[in-house]
Amino acid sequence: MDKQYPHPMARRGVSIDRQHELAVQAARRLIAQGDRPGYRLRPVQDGSWQVEGLPGLSMPAMAARDALDAARDAIADLLGVGPDSFDVEQSARIRTASAARQRSCDGGH
């Protein structure tokens, strides 16, 4: 791995769409191997929710419990698996929209 870029998803020039595609491929591989990928649902300052671990996937503003259910359904549909094939946890820490975009562009690291 390149020492200048220790996290492959953090390389400059990798679009959010490509990061998303790579994250979905990795999750599907993990599930096929019998592992359970994990995701964190974080509130963003504007009231929406961001799914960390799947760049570009977010939920509109809604109640926390509804957001968790919506995220689980969206992830299951996206990966083409059952909603019990992965873990989703909810974080109470609110992040600003700019910090959420920056973290998404940095590949979540």
N, C-alpha and C positions, 0 to 999 in steps of 0.2 A: 504494500500500500504506500502511496506517495506520502512522505513525511510532511510536505508542505500542506497537504489536505488530508488530515487523518480520518476524516469522515467523508466517505464517497458521496453522500447526499448533499454535502455542503459545498461542492465544487461550484465555482462561478460559471455561469453560462448554462446551467441545467435548469430548464424551465419548470415551473410549478406543475405543469401537466406531466412532464417526464418524471418528476419526483413522485407524483401521485401514482403513475403507472408502475414505477419500480416498487413502491410501497405495497401496492395491491399484489404484484407478482410475488413479493417476499412473503406476504401474509398467506397467500394461497399455498406456497411451498411449505410453510410451517404447519399449516393445518393438514396438508397431505401427509406430512411426516408424523402426525399425531400430537403436535404441539399446539398450544393455545396462545396466539399473539394477544398482547394487551394494548389497550388504548386508554387515553385519559381525555375526558370531556372537560374543557375549561370555559368558564364564562369570560366573555370579552366585554369591555367597558360599554359598548353600544347595546348590550343586552343579548347579543347573539352568543352562540356556543361554537367553539372550535374543537375539532377532534385531532388531538395530537397523535402523531404516528401515521396519519393519512393526510398528507398535505393537500390543501384545497377543499377538504370536506368540512363543512360547517352546518350548523342548524340555526334557523332564525330565532329571534327572541321568543322565549316561552318559559313556563315554570320549570324549575330544576328537574323534577321527577319526569315531566313530559319530555324534556330535552334528552334525558338518559334513555328513555324508551324509544324516542325517535332516532337517536344515534345508533342504538343497537339494531333497530330495523334497517336503517340506511346502510350500516356496515355489512349486515348479513346479505342484503340485496346486492351491494357492490361486489362482495366476494363470492356470491353464489353459494353460500353455506347457511346452515342453521344458526339461529341467534345464540346457541349455546356452544359454538365452536371457538369463541374468543372471549376475552374479558374486557369490560369497560368499567372504568371507575370515574368518579366525578370529583373534580377539584373545586373547592370553594373560592380559591384565589382568583380574583378578577384581574385581568390583564388589559392593558390599553390595546386598542385596535392596531396601533403602529407596532407595538411589541409583538403582538400575535402575528402580524404579517412578517416581521423580521425573523421571528423564530421559524415560521413556515418556510421562508426563503433560505434559512440556514439549515434546513433539513431536520428541524426539531432539536438541534444540539446547542 
